[in-house]
Amino acid sequence: MIRPGGLLKLAGLVFFLFLAVFLAFELLENKINFNLGKVFARSAHAEPAITRPPRHQCSLSKSCPENHFAFKITSGAASVVGPKMCLQDNVLMSGLKNNVGRGINIALVNGKTGELTKTDSFDMWAGDVNLLIKFLNDIEDGSIVMMATFDDPSSKLNDEARKLIADLGSTSISVLGFRDNWIFVGGKGIKTKSPFEQHIKNNAETNKYEGWPEVLEMEGCIPKRPE
């Protein structure tokens, strides 16, 4: 028979044994957590954060200076895909907006605020050139004028219409021909020739598409008109 004193000693021994095991497990768990923390810390430090290149307005290759409007303009592709015009990250004309057509597409923008004031397209294959002439005569001074061709831009053009467009700063309008591609940004009241113009001739030997030249694309920064 075990004496009461022996039972107390046995109970104390069992208690200290359980306490030792408990403390051992606590120490082991803390060590594991500490080591895992160091591993994750090293991983976070070793893997640099992914940095994406900055996105500029109208997806330009670089930002425009202060007091300039960012623009991108694309001509039509053959007779299938219409032109597209973007200013200050706003798409002004495109096939998705359903406001482009065969011929010459024009967007007018307030030269001080960048606000779109008017868009239209003029069919130069089967349309009336007088509608284009009236539109050009009605443009207000200080307006930014963006133009892009689609399909055929010139069959109905006459000298009067060409001169009005030349007065906006164009140099290529005088030689724009059947199914040429042309993009242009000028202004009403401009005193010099515009630097924003591209023109490619319809040439069976160099055309990218059968019967049409390749698409033209141009981007740039237009100075705001002083207040």
N, CA, C and O of each residue as an XYZ file, in Angstrom:
908
protein
N       0.867     -1.196      0.000
C       0.000      0.000      0.000
C       0.904      1.247      0.000
O       1.901      1.323      0.718
N       0.495      2.252     -0.868
C       1.257      3.506     -0.954
C       0.798      4.442      0.139
O      -0.397      4.672      0.325
N       1.751      4.970      0.847
C       1.419      5.899      1.910
C       0.967      7.247      1.340
O       1.314      7.584      0.209
N       0.186      8.031      2.123
C      -0.269      9.347      1.639
C       0.887     10.241      1.213
O       0.779     10.957      0.217
N       1.955     10.211      1.928
C       3.106     11.038      1.541
C       3.660     10.658      0.198
O       4.101     11.507     -0.576
N       3.632      9.329     -0.081
C       4.120      8.863     -1.390
C       3.221      9.317     -2.512
O       3.700      9.662     -3.592
N       1.878      9.325     -2.267
C       0.928      9.784     -3.288
C       1.169     11.251     -3.630
O       1.101     11.659     -4.790
N       1.452     12.028     -2.594
C       1.707     13.448     -2.850
C       2.966     13.645     -3.696
O       3.008     14.464     -4.615
N       3.988     12.862     -3.348
C       5.216     12.959     -4.141
C       4.980     12.537     -5.577
O       5.502     13.155     -6.505
N       4.171     11.454     -5.768
C       3.882     10.976     -7.137
C       3.092     12.006     -7.921
O       3.371     12.263     -9.093
N       2.099     12.596     -7.259
C       1.283     13.629     -7.929
C       2.147     14.820     -8.320
O       2.003     15.378     -9.408
N       3.064     15.208     -7.400
C       3.939     16.338     -7.716
C       4.852     16.041     -8.880
O       5.119     16.900     -9.721
N       5.330     14.802     -8.914
C       6.205     14.389    -10.010
C       5.486     14.425    -11.347
O       6.027     14.899    -12.346
N       4.236     13.907    -11.353
C       3.436     13.920    -12.594
C       3.147     15.341    -13.041
O       3.183     15.643    -14.234
N       2.855     16.229    -12.066
C       2.567     17.636    -12.388
C       3.772     18.305    -13.046
O       3.650     18.971    -14.074
N       4.939     18.111    -12.429
C       6.145     18.726    -12.991
C       6.505     18.138    -14.347
O       7.060     18.824    -15.206
N       6.179     16.839    -14.534
C       6.442     16.205    -15.823
C       5.574     16.830    -16.911
O       6.066     17.156    -17.992
N       4.265     17.000    -16.620
C       3.349     17.637    -17.586
C       3.750     19.088    -17.850
O       3.673     19.566    -18.982
N       4.179     19.782    -16.795
C       4.608     21.173    -16.963
C       5.832     21.263    -17.865
O       5.925     22.158    -18.705
N       6.756     20.349    -17.693
C       7.971     20.351    -18.519
C       7.639     20.094    -19.985
O       8.164     20.747    -20.887
N       6.734     19.102    -20.199
C       6.325     18.801    -21.584
C       5.632     20.003    -22.196
O       5.895     20.344    -23.350
N       4.750     20.654    -21.446
C       4.004     21.822    -21.949
C       4.954     22.947    -22.350
O       4.830     23.535    -23.425
N       5.922     23.238    -21.443
C       6.886     24.302    -21.731
C       7.754     23.967    -22.937
O       8.118     24.848    -23.716
N       8.083     22.684    -23.084
C       8.899     22.274    -24.232
C       8.152     22.516    -25.537
O       8.722     23.029    -26.500
N       6.859     22.141    -25.565
C       6.050     22.366    -26.777
C       5.890     23.861    -27.064
O       5.928     24.263    -28.227
N       5.712     24.693    -26.030
C       5.580     26.137    -26.224
C       6.842     26.715    -26.841
O       6.781     27.505    -27.783
N       7.991     26.313    -26.300
C       9.265     26.795    -26.842
C       9.459     26.375    -28.286
O       9.919     27.160    -29.116
N       9.101     25.116    -28.585
C       9.234     24.609    -29.955
C       8.336     25.367    -30.920
O       8.758     25.707    -32.025
N       7.090     25.636    -30.508
C       6.136     26.354    -31.379
C       6.596     27.780    -31.620
O       6.509     28.278    -32.743
N       7.091     28.451    -30.564
C       7.581     29.818    -30.726
C       8.776     29.875    -31.662
O       8.902     30.795    -32.470
N       9.662     28.873    -31.546
C      10.832     28.842    -32.421
C      10.424     28.645    -33.879
O      10.970     29.287    -34.776
N       9.444     27.736    -34.111
C       8.964     27.506    -35.484
C       8.350     28.773    -36.057
O       8.628     29.138    -37.199
N       7.503     29.456    -35.260
C       6.864     30.679    -35.729
C       7.899     31.762    -36.032
O       7.780     32.500    -37.010
N       8.915     31.840    -35.172
C       9.960     32.843    -35.365
C      10.733     32.582    -36.660
O      11.015     33.504    -37.425
N      11.070     31.311    -36.891
C      11.810     30.953    -38.112
C      10.978     31.191    -39.354
O      11.485     31.679    -40.363
N       9.683     30.844    -39.282
C       8.809     31.098    -40.433
C       8.700     32.590    -40.711
O       8.678     33.017    -41.865
N       8.631     33.377    -39.644
C       8.562     34.829    -39.825
C       9.778     35.354    -40.534
O       9.662     36.223    -41.398
N      10.962     34.841    -40.186
C      12.190     35.280    -40.849
C      12.191     34.871    -42.314
O      12.642     35.626    -43.175
N      11.680     33.662    -42.597
C      11.626     33.196    -43.990
C      10.740     34.100    -44.827
O      11.121     34.521    -45.919
N       9.532     34.402    -44.299
C       8.607     35.264    -45.052
C       9.166     36.672    -45.199
O       8.982     37.318    -46.231
N       9.846     37.139    -44.167
C      10.442     38.473    -44.246
C      11.512     38.526    -45.326
O      11.595     39.497    -46.078
N      12.344     37.464    -45.404
C      13.368     37.410    -46.452
C      12.739     37.335    -47.831
O      13.218     37.960    -48.777
N      11.650     36.556    -47.943
C      10.986     36.423    -49.244
C      10.413     37.752    -49.692
O      10.544     38.143    -50.852
N       9.768     38.449    -48.745
C       9.180     39.741    -49.103
C      10.260     40.731    -49.493
O      10.063     41.557    -50.384
N      11.414     40.647    -48.818
C      12.502     41.562    -49.134
C      13.181     41.194    -50.453
O      13.662     42.064    -51.179
N      13.212     39.896    -50.752
C      13.921     39.436    -51.953
C      13.128     39.688    -53.221
O      13.720     39.848    -54.289
N      11.774     39.728    -53.133
C      10.944     39.904    -54.324
C      10.473     41.347    -54.400
O       9.568     41.743    -53.665
N      11.076     42.137    -55.282
C      10.669     43.543    -55.389
C       9.250     43.650    -55.931
O       8.788     42.788    -56.679
N       8.574     44.712    -55.543
C       7.206     44.948    -56.009
C       7.214     45.193    -57.511
O       8.111     45.848    -58.042
N       6.203     44.660    -58.188
C       6.071     44.832    -59.637
C       5.598     46.248    -59.918
O       4.548     46.667    -59.430
N       6.365     46.977    -60.698
C       5.992     48.346    -61.053
C       5.586     48.396    -62.520
O       6.331     47.966    -63.401
N       4.417     48.918    -62.760
C       3.925     49.053    -64.133
C       4.323     50.421    -64.679
O       4.343     51.407    -63.943
N       4.637     50.474    -65.961
C       4.972     51.772    -66.545
C       3.764     52.697    -66.480
O       2.632     52.225    -66.591
N       3.968     53.990    -66.305
C       2.836     54.921    -66.208
C       2.053     54.979    -67.518
O       2.627     54.876    -68.602
N       0.755     55.142    -67.406
C      -0.093     55.267    -68.584
C      -0.359     56.737    -68.832
O      -0.792     57.464    -67.937
N      -0.093     57.172    -70.066
C      -0.297     58.565    -70.421
C      -1.620     58.730    -71.159
O      -2.153     57.764    -71.704
N      -2.152     59.946    -71.178
C      -3.428     60.217    -71.828
C      -3.392     59.798    -73.287
O      -2.398     60.001    -73.985
N      -4.500     59.206    -73.738
C      -4.627     58.697    -75.111
C      -3.567     57.650    -75.447
O      -3.292     57.386    -76.617
N      -2.971     57.053    -74.400
C      -1.922     56.039    -74.560
C      -0.711     56.563    -75.323
O      -0.093     55.825    -76.091
N      -0.372     57.829    -75.116
C       0.811     58.402    -75.742
C       2.067     57.755    -75.173
O       2.031     57.164    -74.094
N       3.160     57.863    -75.887
C       4.422     57.288    -75.439
C       5.037     58.081    -74.287
O       5.882     57.558    -73.560
N       4.620     59.341    -74.114
C       5.096     60.158    -73.000
C       4.051     61.230    -72.699
O       3.164     61.499    -73.510
N       4.171     61.826    -71.534
C       3.216     62.860    -71.128
C       3.489     64.169    -71.860
O       4.610     64.440    -72.292
N       2.439     64.969    -71.989
C       2.584     66.284    -72.605
C       2.944     67.320    -71.546
O       2.615     67.148    -70.373
N       3.610     68.381    -71.950
C       3.924     69.455    -70.999
C       2.647     70.133    -70.498
O       1.564     69.948    -71.054
N       2.802     70.911    -69.446
C       1.673     71.678    -68.928
C       1.188     72.649    -69.997
O       1.974     73.134    -70.810
N      -0.102     72.924    -69.990
C      -0.734     73.830    -70.955
C      -0.695     73.289    -72.383
O      -0.640     74.052    -73.347
N      -0.724     71.954    -72.504
C      -0.822     71.295    -73.802
C      -1.915     70.224    -73.732
O      -2.182     69.659    -72.672
N      -2.534     69.960    -74.876
C      -3.508     68.885    -74.999
C      -2.841     67.667    -75.640
O      -2.181     67.789    -76.672
N      -3.012     66.505    -75.033
C      -2.488     65.263    -75.603
C      -3.480     64.738    -76.635
O      -4.687     64.723    -76.397
N      -2.958     64.305    -77.788
C      -3.852     63.759    -78.808
C      -3.220     62.560    -79.502
O      -1.999     62.412    -79.550
N      -4.085     61.718    -80.033
C      -3.667     60.637    -80.923
C      -4.757     60.498    -81.983
O      -5.949     60.555    -81.683
N      -4.323     60.315    -83.222
C      -5.270     60.230    -84.333
C      -4.819     59.122    -85.281
O      -3.630     58.974    -85.560
N      -5.784     58.348    -85.770
C      -5.508     57.220    -86.661
C      -6.437     57.301    -87.862
O      -7.629     57.573    -87.717
N      -5.893     57.066    -89.035
C      -6.724     57.072    -90.247
C      -7.514     55.775    -90.346
O      -7.299     54.840    -89.575
N      -8.428     55.732    -91.302
C      -9.174     54.509    -91.546
C      -8.302     53.437    -92.182
O      -7.260     53.728    -92.769
N      -8.746     52.197    -92.056
C      -8.049     51.066    -92.673
C      -8.885     50.569    -93.837
O      -9.942     49.966    -93.649
N      -8.391     50.835    -95.064
C      -9.123     50.468    -96.289
C     -10.543     51.021    -96.199
O     -10.737     52.192    -95.872
N     -11.550     50.167    -96.492
C     -12.949     50.590    -96.358
C     -13.621     49.796    -95.246
O     -14.844     49.657    -95.217
N     -12.797     49.271    -94.321
C     -13.312     48.346    -93.306
C     -13.379     48.969    -91.921
O     -14.432     48.950    -91.283
N     -12.262     49.523    -91.448
C     -12.189     50.073    -90.090
C     -12.074     51.589    -90.168
O     -11.198     52.120    -90.851
N     -12.954     52.273    -89.472
C     -12.972     53.724    -89.507
C     -11.850     54.352    -88.721
O     -11.160     53.663    -87.969
N     -11.652     55.652    -88.879
C     -10.591     56.360    -88.151
C     -10.945     56.518    -86.673
O     -12.067     56.241    -86.249
N      -9.956     56.970    -85.906
C     -10.158     57.195    -84.478
C      -9.406     58.453    -84.063
O      -8.266     58.673    -84.470
N     -10.064     59.275    -83.246
C      -9.449     60.489    -82.733
C      -9.613     60.533    -81.220
O     -10.698     60.286    -80.694
N      -8.519     60.852    -80.522
C      -8.527     60.944    -79.064
C      -7.863     62.249    -78.656
O      -6.836     62.629    -79.217
N      -8.449     62.939    -77.677
C      -7.870     64.152    -77.130
C      -8.078     64.152    -75.620
O      -9.200     63.980    -75.144
N      -7.005     64.344    -74.874
C      -7.079     64.376    -73.406
C      -7.760     63.139    -72.833
O      -8.538     63.231    -71.883
N      -7.463     61.993    -73.413
C      -7.993     60.710    -72.960
C      -9.476     60.523    -73.275
O     -10.099     59.589    -72.771
N     -10.039     61.389    -74.092
C     -11.431     61.254    -74.517
C     -11.470     60.894    -76.000
O     -10.911     61.608    -76.832
N     -12.134     59.781    -76.326
C     -12.293     59.397    -77.728
C     -13.375     60.282    -78.340
O     -14.533     60.254    -77.921
N     -12.976     61.067    -79.336
C     -13.901     62.004    -79.965
C     -14.681     61.359    -81.102
O     -15.885     61.576    -81.243
N     -13.983     60.561    -81.916
C     -14.627     59.899    -83.049
C     -14.022     58.504    -83.194
O     -12.818     58.318    -83.015
N     -14.857     57.540    -83.517
C     -14.374     56.174    -83.753
C     -15.520     55.337    -84.290
O     -16.682     55.742    -84.254
N     -15.164     54.154    -84.791
C     -16.198     53.230    -85.240
C     -17.076     52.766    -84.102
O     -18.278     52.573    -84.286
N     -16.485     52.580    -82.907
C     -17.277     52.146    -81.756
C     -18.285     53.205    -81.335
O     -19.369     52.873    -80.857
N     -17.937     54.478    -81.507
C     -18.873     55.559    -81.180
C     -19.887     55.783    -82.292
O     -20.839     56.549    -82.136
N     -19.671     55.101    -83.425
C     -20.607     55.169    -84.558
C     -20.794     56.600    -85.067
O     -21.900     57.003    -85.427
N     -19.686     57.365    -85.091
C     -19.797     58.737    -85.600
C     -18.735     59.042    -86.657
O     -18.331     60.193    -86.823
N     -18.282     58.003    -87.371
C     -17.349     58.192    -88.478
C     -17.996     57.694    -89.763
O     -18.948     56.913    -89.735
N     -17.465     58.157    -90.883
C     -18.026     57.750    -92.164
C     -17.009     57.851    -93.277
O     -15.897     58.341    -93.077
N     -17.395     57.387    -94.445
C     -16.510     57.444    -95.615
C     -16.202     58.893    -95.968
O     -17.078     59.756    -95.914
N     -14.934     59.153    -96.334
C     -14.542     60.489    -96.747
C     -13.636     61.156    -95.753
O     -12.649     60.565    -95.317
N     -13.959     62.401    -95.380
C     -13.176     63.187    -94.438
C     -13.952     63.334    -93.139
O     -15.076     63.836    -93.130
N     -13.350     62.896    -92.050
C     -13.956     62.990    -90.726
C     -13.307     64.142    -89.974
O     -12.084     64.284    -89.975
N     -14.140     64.973    -89.325
C     -13.640     66.189    -88.679
C     -14.192     66.304    -87.265
O     -15.383     66.101    -87.028
N     -13.303     66.634    -86.329
C     -13.696     66.951    -84.958
C     -13.200     68.354    -84.634
O     -12.043     68.686    -84.890
N     -14.081     69.173    -84.071
C     -13.724     70.529    -83.667
C     -13.643     70.592    -82.149
O     -14.502     70.062    -81.444
N     -12.598     71.246    -81.658
C     -12.345     71.306    -80.221
C     -12.054     72.753    -79.825
O     -11.370     73.481    -80.544
N     -12.584     73.153    -78.674
C     -12.296     74.480    -78.144
C     -10.801     74.565    -77.817
O     -10.296     73.763    -77.031
N     -10.099     75.521    -78.408
C      -8.660     75.618    -78.248
C      -8.210     76.041    -76.863
O      -7.038     75.879    -76.524
N      -9.117     76.582    -76.049
C      -8.770     77.003    -74.692
C      -9.059     75.917    -73.667
O      -8.266     75.699    -72.751
N     -10.207     75.227    -73.817
C     -10.649     74.276    -72.796
C     -10.444     72.815    -73.178
O     -10.431     71.944    -72.307
N     -10.283     72.535    -74.482
C     -10.195     71.146    -74.934
C     -11.544     70.475    -75.062
O     -11.611     69.270    -75.301
N     -12.614     71.224    -74.909
C     -13.961     70.656    -74.996
C     -14.347     70.401    -76.449
O     -14.149     71.256    -77.312
N     -14.901     69.216    -76.712
C     -15.388     68.888    -78.059
C     -16.615     69.739    -78.367
O     -17.558     69.789    -77.578
N     -16.597     70.405    -79.512
C     -17.730     71.255    -79.878
C     -18.571     70.674    -81.021
O     -19.774     70.923    -81.098
N     -17.924     69.887    -81.921
C     -18.700     69.358    -83.050
C     -17.918     68.264    -83.758
O     -16.690     68.309    -83.824
N     -18.636     67.282    -84.287
C     -18.035     66.263    -85.154
C     -18.917     66.067    -86.376
O     -20.130     66.271    -86.317
N     -18.301     65.666    -87.489
C     -19.076     65.345    -88.696
C     -18.166     64.607    -89.670
O     -16.941     64.641    -89.552
N     -18.788     63.944    -90.627
C     -18.034     63.276    -91.698
C     -18.662     63.657    -93.032
O     -19.869     63.872    -93.131
N     -17.811     63.735    -94.059
C     -18.261     64.207    -95.367
C     -17.821     63.218    -96.438
O     -16.629     62.998    -96.654
N     -18.802     62.634    -97.095
C     -18.568     61.628    -98.122
C     -18.025     62.308    -99.377
O     -18.736     63.055   -100.049
N     -16.763     62.040    -99.679
C     -16.139     62.662   -100.839
C     -16.131     61.754   -102.065
O     -15.449     62.028   -103.052
N     -16.900     60.669   -101.987
C     -17.078     59.804   -103.155
C     -18.440     60.048   -103.797
O     -18.547     60.198   -105.015
N     -19.476     60.086   -102.968
C     -20.827     60.259   -103.511
C     -21.583     61.393   -102.843
O     -22.771     61.578   -103.107
N     -20.912     62.167   -101.971
C     -21.597     63.227   -101.235
C     -21.513     64.573   -101.922
O     -21.129     64.673   -103.087
N     -21.882     65.611   -101.179
C     -21.923     66.977   -101.687
C     -20.805     67.787   -101.038
O     -20.810     67.978    -99.822
N     -19.863     68.257   -101.820
C     -18.727     68.996   -101.277
C     -19.170     70.316   -100.667
O     -18.465     70.867    -99.821
N     -20.321     70.835   -101.075
C     -20.797     72.104   -100.531
C     -21.119     71.991    -99.038
O     -21.028     72.979    -98.309
N     -21.490     70.809    -98.589
C     -21.729     70.606    -97.157
C     -20.422     70.737    -96.384
O     -20.393     71.297    -95.289
N     -19.346     70.220    -96.958
C     -18.037     70.358    -96.349
C     -17.603     71.819    -96.338
O     -17.084     72.305    -95.333
N     -17.809     72.513    -97.438
C     -17.418     73.919    -97.531
C     -18.156     74.756    -96.489
O     -17.548     75.607    -95.841
N     -19.444     74.529    -96.322
C     -20.217     75.269    -95.318
C     -19.688     74.981    -93.913
O     -19.543     75.893    -93.099
N     -19.401     73.709    -93.635
C     -18.876     73.329    -92.326
C     -17.563     74.054    -92.048
O     -17.353     74.570    -90.951
N     -16.679     74.090    -93.047
C     -15.365     74.724    -92.873
C     -15.500     76.232    -92.677
O     -14.770     76.819    -91.879
N     -16.414     76.853    -93.387
C     -16.622     78.296    -93.250
C     -17.190     78.673    -91.885
O     -16.976     79.785    -91.404
N     -17.906     77.754    -91.272
C     -18.569     78.045    -89.996
C     -17.674     77.779    -88.776
O     -18.094     78.042    -87.649
N     -16.449     77.261    -88.976
C     -15.566     76.977    -87.839
C     -15.179     78.283    -87.156
O     -14.781     79.244    -87.814
N     -15.299     78.309    -85.833
C     -14.964     79.517    -85.069
C     -13.456     79.671    -84.898
O     -12.724     78.689    -84.785
N     -13.015     80.911    -84.881
C     -11.595     81.193    -84.647
C     -11.150     80.595    -83.311
O     -11.901     80.605    -82.335
N      -9.934     80.081    -83.282
C      -9.404     79.493    -82.060
C      -9.730     78.028    -81.895
O      -9.311     77.410    -80.916
N     -10.476     77.451    -82.840
C     -10.832     76.032    -82.745
C      -9.673     75.154    -83.197
O      -8.974     75.470    -84.159
N      -9.483     74.048    -82.486
C      -8.587     72.996    -82.954
C      -9.365     72.124    -83.920
O     -10.493     71.731    -83.624
N      -8.782     71.815    -85.074
C      -9.472     71.038    -86.102
C      -8.695     69.745    -86.341
O      -7.534     69.771    -86.750
N      -9.352     68.617    -86.080
C      -8.741     67.300    -86.283
C      -9.437     66.622    -87.455
O     -10.665     66.562    -87.499
N      -8.652     66.107    -88.410
C      -9.215     65.473    -89.600
C      -8.553     64.122    -89.848
O      -7.355     63.950    -89.619
N      -9.353     63.168    -90.320
C      -8.829     61.843    -90.670
C      -9.664     61.272    -91.812
O     -10.883     61.443    -91.854
N      -8.987     60.592    -92.737
C      -9.680     60.048    -93.903
C     -10.089     58.598    -93.684
O      -9.545     57.886    -92.840
N     -11.079     58.190    -94.487
C     -11.593     56.821    -94.466
C     -12.075     56.485    -95.866
O     -12.931     57.175    -96.420
N     -11.517     55.414    -96.440
C     -11.862     54.996    -97.806
C     -11.373     56.056    -98.785
O     -10.162     56.214    -98.941
N     -12.266     56.792    -99.455
C     -11.822     57.799   -100.431
C     -12.129     59.205    -99.920
O     -13.281     59.514    -99.615
N     -11.087     60.077    -99.822
C     -11.311     61.415    -99.288
C     -11.332     62.544   -100.310
O     -11.474     63.706    -99.929
N     -11.194     62.234   -101.604
C     -10.866     63.348   -102.500
C     -11.681     63.480   -103.783
O     -11.601     64.517   -104.440
N     -12.446     62.491   -104.159
C     -13.079     62.535   -105.483
C     -13.968     63.760   -105.686
O     -14.057     64.284   -106.796
N     -14.624     64.217   -104.619
C     -15.502     65.383   -104.748
C     -14.859     66.686   -104.273
O     -15.485     67.744   -104.335
N     -13.618     66.615   -103.802
C     -12.956     67.835   -103.349
C     -12.763     68.800   -104.514
O     -12.439     68.381   -105.625
N     -12.964     70.095   -104.260
C     -12.680     71.103   -105.279
C     -11.683     72.116   -104.724
O     -11.263     72.010   -103.572
N     -11.310     73.083   -105.530
C     -10.285     74.050   -105.127
C     -10.707     74.856   -103.909
O      -9.878     75.166   -103.054
N     -11.989     75.200   -103.820
C     -12.458     75.998   -102.686
C     -12.302     75.233   -101.374
O     -11.821     75.776   -100.380
N     -12.710     73.977   -101.385
C     -12.598     73.158   -100.175
C     -11.132     72.943    -99.794
O     -10.777     72.995    -98.616
N     -10.293     72.703   -100.790
C      -8.869     72.498   -100.517
C      -8.240     73.757    -99.918
O      -7.424     73.659    -99.002
N      -8.607     74.929   -100.420
C      -8.037     76.171    -99.898
C      -8.465     76.407    -98.453
O      -7.659     76.837    -97.628
N      -9.736     76.126    -98.144
C     -10.215     76.313    -96.777
C      -9.461     75.409    -95.799
O      -9.173     75.812    -94.672
N      -9.145     74.196    -96.229
C      -8.383     73.287    -95.370
C      -6.929     73.729    -95.291
O      -6.304     73.606    -94.237
N      -6.383     74.240    -96.388
C      -5.019     74.764    -96.364
C      -4.913     75.937    -95.396
O      -3.890     76.107    -94.732
N      -5.963     76.739    -95.315
C      -5.966     77.880    -94.395
C      -5.944     77.439    -92.934
O      -5.628     78.237    -92.052
N      -6.274     76.185    -92.675
C      -6.222     75.644    -91.313
C      -4.827     75.149    -90.956
O      -4.582     74.732    -89.823
N      -3.897     75.195    -91.938
C      -2.507     74.809    -91.680
C      -2.028     73.594    -92.440
O      -0.905     73.139    -92.220
N      -2.855     73.046    -93.341
C      -2.460     71.840    -94.064
C      -1.582     72.165    -95.269
O      -1.794     73.160    -95.963
N      -0.598     71.312    -95.499
C       0.221     71.429    -96.707
C      -0.077     70.300    -97.694
O       0.180     70.444    -98.890
N      -0.609     69.190    -97.212
C      -0.834     68.021    -98.066
C      -2.184     68.030    -98.771
O      -2.402     67.258    -99.705
N      -3.094     68.901    -98.327
C      -4.439     68.877    -98.891
C      -4.430     69.165   -100.392
O      -5.321     68.716   -101.113
N      -3.429     69.911   -100.866
C      -3.385     70.268   -102.294
C      -3.110     69.054   -103.169
O      -3.449     69.066   -104.352
N      -2.498     67.996   -102.611
C      -2.163     66.819   -103.406
C      -2.918     65.571   -102.933
O      -2.625     64.465   -103.388
N      -3.880     65.738   -102.034
C      -4.647     64.591   -101.552
C      -5.430     63.984   -102.708
O      -6.198     64.675   -103.378
N      -5.231     62.680   -102.940
C      -5.846     62.031   -104.090
C      -6.744     60.862   -103.725
O      -6.999     60.590   -102.552
N      -7.211     60.184   -104.748
C      -8.146     59.068   -104.609
C      -7.576     57.983   -103.699
O      -6.494     57.448   -103.943
N      -8.323     57.675   -102.655
C      -7.998     56.637   -101.676
C      -6.672     56.857   -100.953
O      -6.123     55.916   -100.380
N      -6.155     58.072   -100.969
C      -4.987     58.367   -100.126
C      -5.399     58.292    -98.656
O      -6.575     58.442    -98.323
N      -4.431     58.060    -97.790
C      -4.654     58.171    -96.352
C      -4.035     59.469    -95.863
O      -2.946     59.855    -96.289
N      -4.754     60.147    -94.950
C      -4.318     61.473    -94.503
C      -4.865     61.741    -93.116
O      -6.042     61.499    -92.847
N      -4.013     62.238    -92.239
C      -4.444     62.693    -90.920
C      -3.828     64.059    -90.673
O      -2.716     64.345    -91.116
N      -4.572     64.900    -89.954
C      -4.166     66.298    -89.845
C      -4.784     66.925    -88.600
O      -5.940     66.668    -88.263
N      -3.988     67.750    -87.927
C      -4.496     68.568    -86.826
C      -4.036     69.996    -87.068
O      -2.837     70.274    -87.107
N      -4.989     70.892    -87.227
C      -4.687     72.298    -87.455
C      -5.557     73.179    -86.594
O      -6.055     72.747    -85.554
N      -5.743     74.424    -87.026
C      -6.545     75.344    -86.229
C      -7.081     76.492    -87.061
O      -6.463     76.918    -88.036
N      -8.236     76.983    -86.659
C      -8.808     78.152    -87.340
C      -8.090     79.400    -86.846
O      -8.048     79.680    -85.648
N      -7.529     80.137    -87.788
C      -6.784     81.337    -87.442
C      -5.303     81.086    -87.262
O      -4.574     81.974    -86.822
N      -4.843     79.879    -87.599
C      -3.420     79.565    -87.468
C      -2.616     80.421    -88.448
O      -3.049     80.680    -89.571
N      -1.441     80.852    -87.997
C      -0.620     81.747    -88.836
C       0.495     80.998    -89.569
O       1.116     81.551    -90.476
N       0.749     79.763    -89.191
C       1.812     78.982    -89.819
C       1.265     77.629    -90.250
O       0.118     77.298    -89.949
N       2.061     76.862    -90.939
C       1.667     75.520    -91.323
C       1.749     74.596    -90.110
O       2.656     74.713    -89.285
N       0.807     73.697    -90.017
C       0.755     72.806    -88.867
C       1.859     71.751    -88.935
O       2.158     71.240    -90.015
N       2.468     71.419    -87.792
C       3.451     70.331    -87.762
C       2.798     68.962    -87.628
O       3.476     67.936    -87.682
N       1.472     68.948    -87.452
C       0.763     67.692    -87.193
C       0.017     67.239    -88.451
O      -1.176     67.501    -88.606
N       0.733     66.561    -89.337
C       0.111     66.100    -90.581
C       0.896     64.929    -91.144
O       2.127     64.931    -91.134
N       0.177     63.928    -91.636
C       0.788     62.793    -92.327
C      -0.061     62.448    -93.544
O      -1.287     62.552    -93.516
N       0.612     62.040    -94.603
C      -0.086     61.735    -95.860
C       0.649     60.595    -96.565
O       1.876     60.601    -96.664
N      -0.112     59.626    -97.047
C       0.477     58.531    -97.816
C      -0.383     58.302    -99.053
O      -1.609     58.226    -98.980
N       0.301     58.193   -100.193
C      -0.403     58.053   -101.463
C      -0.913     56.630   -101.673
O      -0.309     55.657   -101.221
N      -2.023     56.542   -102.362
C      -2.547     55.258   -102.841
C      -1.678     54.826   -104.020
O      -1.670     55.464   -105.073
N      -0.946     53.727   -103.819
C      -0.021     53.262   -104.846
C      -0.092     51.739   -104.900
O       0.200     51.065   -103.912
N      -0.475     51.206   -106.040
C      -0.660     49.763   -106.172
C       0.609     48.981   -105.837
O       0.527     47.828   -105.414
N       1.766     49.586   -106.019
C       3.025     48.880   -105.774
C       3.411     48.859   -104.293
O       4.161     47.986   -103.855
N       2.902     49.810   -103.534
C       3.298     49.910   -102.118
C       2.146     49.750   -101.145
O       2.381     49.692    -99.938
N       0.904     49.676   -101.622
C      -0.252     49.568   -100.731
C      -0.141     48.351    -99.825
O       0.256     47.268   -100.255
N      -0.496     48.550    -98.577
C      -0.520     47.433    -97.632
C      -1.765     46.585    -97.822
O      -1.720     45.359    -97.720
N      -2.874     47.250    -98.099
C      -4.132     46.562    -98.375
C      -4.429     46.684    -99.861
O      -4.014     47.653   -100.498
N      -5.129     45.730   -100.409
C      -5.432     45.764   -101.844
C      -6.290     46.984   -102.159
O      -7.449     47.051   -101.749
N      -5.733     47.937   -102.878
C      -6.485     49.131   -103.255
C      -6.378     50.276   -102.269
O      -6.895     51.360   -102.543
N      -5.717     50.077   -101.114
C      -5.588     51.128   -100.113
C      -4.200     51.093    -99.466
O      -3.627     50.017    -99.294
N      -3.660     52.252    -99.109
C      -2.368     52.278    -98.413
C      -2.528     51.905    -96.938
O      -3.641     51.685    -96.460
N      -1.404     51.838    -96.228
C      -1.422     51.443    -94.820
C      -2.067     52.519    -93.945
O      -2.241     53.667    -94.356
N      -2.410     52.111    -92.742
C      -3.014     53.026    -91.772
C      -1.956     54.007    -91.267
O      -0.799     53.638    -91.066
N      -2.364     55.249    -91.069
C      -1.496     56.262    -90.495
C      -1.887     56.508    -89.036
O      -3.069     56.490    -88.695
N      -0.891     56.738    -88.181
C      -1.147     57.058    -86.779
C      -0.193     58.155    -86.339
O       0.992     58.144    -86.672
N      -0.728     59.093    -85.592
C       0.080     60.231    -85.156
C      -0.334     60.631    -83.748
O      -1.517     60.606    -83.406
N       0.651     60.999    -82.934
C       0.375     61.488    -81.589
C       1.183     62.751    -81.355
O       2.174     63.004    -82.041
N       0.754     63.533    -80.389
C       1.485     64.755    -80.107
C       0.839     65.578    -79.022
O      -0.094     65.134    -78.354
N       1.353     66.797    -78.854
C       0.893     67.711    -77.811
C       0.556     69.050    -78.448
O       1.421     69.690    -79.045
N      -0.691     69.478    -78.324
C      -1.144     70.722    -78.938
C      -1.127     71.832    -77.887
O      -1.741     71.670    -76.833
N      -0.454     72.936    -78.133
C      -0.468     74.040    -77.157
C      -1.877     74.591    -76.967
O      -2.613     74.794    -77.932
N      -2.240     74.829    -75.707
C      -3.536     75.433    -75.428
C      -3.534     76.904    -75.894
O      -2.513     77.588    -75.829
N      -4.668     77.353    -76.348
C      -4.819     78.749    -76.735
C      -4.871     79.610    -75.462
O      -5.614     79.287    -74.535
N      -4.100     80.686    -75.406
C      -4.116     81.535    -74.205
C      -5.513     82.073    -73.916
O      -6.295     82.338    -74.829
N      -5.810     82.227    -72.631
C      -7.102     82.784    -72.226
C      -7.213     84.242    -72.640
O      -8.233     84.881    -72.383
